[in-house]
Amino acid sequence: MTSASEIYIQATETDPAVRATSTLREVHQALRTDFTGKDRGGAAEDRVATLRRYLAGAADALYAPASGAAGTRLLVRALRSGAAALEARLDALSNAADPASATAASQAVAALLDHQLTVEETVLVPALAELPGVDLARCVADLETVLGGGRLEQPDTIDVREIPHGQRHPTIFARFARLAPGEGFVLVNNHDPKPLRREFEATHPAGFTWDYLESGPERWQVRIGRAAEDA
């Protein structure tokens, strides 16, 4: 059954993906503003900490969901390389010995950051919106959780019988996205989740494992894992 809160007109302001994209752009604009202009002295430490939280959140909430799909795997690798370069520039800013060095480091961060965020907005976000099983609104909400100092849930067992139908696959794929190679979780359902397996085969070919622990007749349990060789 669809609730009133789940009814919306696609590609309008009522569309959760549209709202999520707008929210992400607001976050991006705030980050860009933090690193434009002259160094702000005592505020530098706070700005660096905020950007580090963003990079950590983006890795889990935005990059990880697209890391296994064939069409976005190389994009994610490039974004992770960009994030590593930003971290190095942030280290230089934190260790700057004088105002001139701090200003130069801050400007370097601003340039790299603008490129990174532009790629996220123009390439990654549209790709995430099209990936089966990925809920862009949930991705951005997870990012906001990390930015707010919270932690993302990583349950060992997901019983989808307790989750509304429209949220089941996004919940499962969000959990899968945060697995390290070789890790896994147990899915519990009241039927054989064959459609879900087909989505995994489409988006993470050779990148996941699927092992039945229990096969009906009233309950199915499947251990879903990230393959050890998955990038």
Helices and strands as residue ranges (DSSP letters): G 4-6, H 16-34, G 41-43, H 44-58, I 59-63, G 64-66, H 73-94, H 99-119, I 120-124, H 125-130, H 136-147, E 157-159, G 160-162, H 165-177, E 184-189, H 194-203, E 208-215, E 220-226
